[in-house]
Amino acid sequence: MAEEVTRVIVAVNESSIKGYPHPSISSKGAFDWTINKIVRDNVSAFNLLFLHVQVPDEDGFDDMDSIFASPDDFKNMNQRDRIRGVHLLEYFINRCHEIGVVCQAWIMHGDPKEVICHEVKRLRPDLLVVGSRGLGPFQKVFVGTVSEFCWKHAECPVISIKRKPDETPQDPVDD
C-alpha cells in the first residue's frame, strides 16, 4: 500500500524592494523553513504547491498615475507581470527539483488573502505555509497582513514563518 503524500501550499510573492526582481525575503524564509523543518530528508512524502497571487494595479501602472494609455500599453504590462510571476515560481520549482521534492506552481490574480483562502478551500491541502514580515501593530493597521488573515480564515492548519531580524530591510514594510 502506497503512503499518502502530504500536500503543502506555500504562498509566495515577489520582493517589494525596488530593482530586486526575486522572491521576497519572507517567501524564501517560508520555503527554506518548510524544507528544513517539515520535509527534511523525506522528499518523497511531500508535494509542495506554490501559489503566487498577483495584485492587479488599479490603473495598470506601477507607482505612477495615468490618465491615457493605449491598449498595447496594457497588453505589454500584462505580459510583463506574467513573465515576472513565472520567473518567481521558477526559483522555487528549480530549488525543489534540485532536492527531489515533487511540486506544482500556479499564478492567480486578486486580493492575496482572499485568493489564498479560496485556493485552500478548493485544493484542501494538509498545511498552508506563509511568510510574515513581522510587522508591529501600528504597521499592520496601515499595511495589513496576509498571513494573519490566512491564519484566521484558511480551512487548514496554517504556519506563519516570520523573517529573521537580520534580514529585515531598513523599512520593515519592504520585503
Buried (B, 14 or more C-beta within 10 A) or exposed (E): EEEEEBBBBBBBBBBBBEEBEEBBBBBBBBBEBBBEEBBEEEBEBBBBBBBBBBEEEEEBEEEEEEEEEEEEEEEEBBEEBEEBBEEBBEBBBEBBEEEEBBBBBEBBBEBBBBBBBBBBEEBEBBBBBBBBBBBEEEBEEEEEBBBBBBBEBBEBEBBBBBBEEEEBBEEBEBB
